[in-house]
Amino acid sequence: MKRKRVLLSVGGLSLFLVLLVMSVPLVAAGAEKTQPQILTIGCLAGLTGFASPAERITAQGYQLGADYINDKGGITIKGQKYLIKLVMEDHKCTAEGAANAATKLLFDHKVKFVAGGVMPFTIIAANSVLGPAKVLFATNYNCATPQEYGPTTPYQFVTTNATVEGMASMLEYVAQARPEVKTIAVILPEDGSAAILFPMVIQMAKARGMTVSGDAITFAMDAVDFTPIAKKAMGRNPDAIFMGNGWPSMQGSILKTARQSGYTKLIFQTNYAAADAILKVAGPEASTNFFLHSVTPGERTNPPLMEEVFRRTKAKYGHEEIMFTHKGFDNIYILAQAIEAAQSLDPTDVKNKWEKMDKIVGSTGTGRMCGQKTYGINHSVCLPDPIAGLVNGQVKHLKWMNVIMTP
Amino acid sequence: MAGVVGAAIDALMLSSIYILMSLGFALVLSINNILNFAHGALYMLGGYVCYYLAVQCGLNQWLSLLLAAVLLGLLGLFLERFCFRPFFGDPNRIIIMSIALILILETTANWFAGAGTRTIPSFAHGILKSGAISVSVERMATLIVGGVLLAVLTLFIGKTKTGKQMLAVAQNPEGAILQGIRIRRVSALAVAMSCALAAVAGSFMGALFDLKPFMGGNMLIKAIEVVVLSGIGSVGGILAGGLIIGTLDAVLPLLAGGAVTQAVGLGIIIILLLFKPQGLFGREGA
């Protein structure tokens, strides 16, 4: 009996010790999970080159997105916290620069996720490196060229409203706010997208009771003077001038020249540029009767997250060109949501989850995945769109357009 | 009619900027025998200096323009003395030096002022209207100031003793030395004037459009186009070349897509060089 008790005691003690020893790694693992790890995301930005003034502001937005996520404790994947670290590479606003930057991200930094990229030639070049390696590439914009984004780029997503979404919501707004506009002259940059976008503009305008005057008026991305472009558009005597893609320097110059040449009718742009940047280029005298997609700081209808981005932009970088920082912020913030929703760091898992997500949050509100019919792939995030105006040299918020789902 | 007048004014305005740039580039090329590829970067720097004086320091735009030209002129003296003079007679090293200057100036501008949109406030406001013709006062002011500056410069080179010394050095440096001309002084003056002209052009363009750290590249190509088209060693040729390239750039986009205009300007130069390698007004063997 006594022996049995001794055996039981020894057995119990042994069992306790075994359990104790077994629990050490579990406890250690638990402790490890409380320590955040680092998730490195590659980032493509034009830190030098012709579009760098705007691209560098966008790059600040990428960093603000990462900062915001990290300040909230990072993202959690299967119980493990991850803080986001951005590795930024300069694509120099050229195709070869983008290919080099993507190669560096892939082979030097060994990233599985890449964000950034605005201009089509940079995205196409980066994709030639990232696509075959099945790196998930969350671009910040697209111009709807098939080489840039579509069924051949299954690992690519577009995180915010881009050209097609912008054209749809702005034309819809113009149709509502200015029903007298029946003819438009269309200006597009020669960045490889004009031939794709122009038929879309004709179709979208027609659906809203407008016709396009003549063919597309195109300009070289490295043009010095945009005066002839503005005058060519004015020469068609349209009810309004439509500017597709382009940077604030280009669009502000066109606005300025048109006004200085006596054109007083509506001019509107459909891509996303900071209103105050266009105002600076065009000058207050010329900045009137102009619609654009831009967020307006302090507007009471702004979502709280947008105001947060505005506050952080001012605090960290001391400026108010927040349309680009918003785009950059959303790029990282939305990519992080997709990774967290997939609960995986494998790009294929994230891709599979992301394309099925029915709700995704950006700084302008809640959006949805779209684009299957238009792009042949439903990898676009469609978000609510802010419409602003330049009125007598002032930036004014005009309307929030609800999500127009790109088919 | 209104369109033609408008296009003519645009062409003249753009031409005057191109001529200011090209004249500076050509001065240094013909007097110092330096292909200063940093001329575009100096144009950019001039614009930024004017911006900081006008916007950050709150000075009057015209005063800022003048100060920017003076400061860039002083920078030109520094460049001539410490960056170019040690390598006179060694074109390879001078080209490397000018490329290094591009990188230094562009990177510095990008570091300090690269993010965001910066423009110099307009030098003149308002619109001149006559019937259907509307012309901005700012463009007219650019055209007038550019024209006056060119006239003064042409008179200076053609009529003053220093100007004639510059011409002598450009035509025959050895002969100029034998005549007692202080060739170093003339060289330094040429680089200083070149930089000051670039600053004026950069400031006007920074007010008409906007400033970018990499804006000098395109303008350098335009200056080279004008100088090659004109031929080296002819001020009159620079005026004609600038007018031709400026008019092409102002008018061709009205007739064709934007990128075509860039190609046409260079196409004309290639064809011209095939038949007239010395340029339209250049000397044989220059």
Interface residues (C-beta under 8 A of the other chain):
Chain A: L47 T48 G49 F50 S52 P53 A54 R56 I57 Q60 E190 T218 F219 A220 D222 A223 V224 D225 F226 T227 P228 I229 K231 K232 G235 P248 S249 G252 S253 Q260 S261 G262 A274 D276 A277 K280 V281 G283 E285 Y317 H319 E321
Chain B: G3 G6 A7 D10 L14 E106 T107 N110 G114 A115 G116 T117 R118 T119 P121 S122 H125 I127 K129 A132 S134 V135 S136 E138 R139 M205 L208 F209 D210 K212 P213 F214 N218 M219 K222 D249 A250 V251 L252 P253 L254 G257 G258 A259 T261 Q262
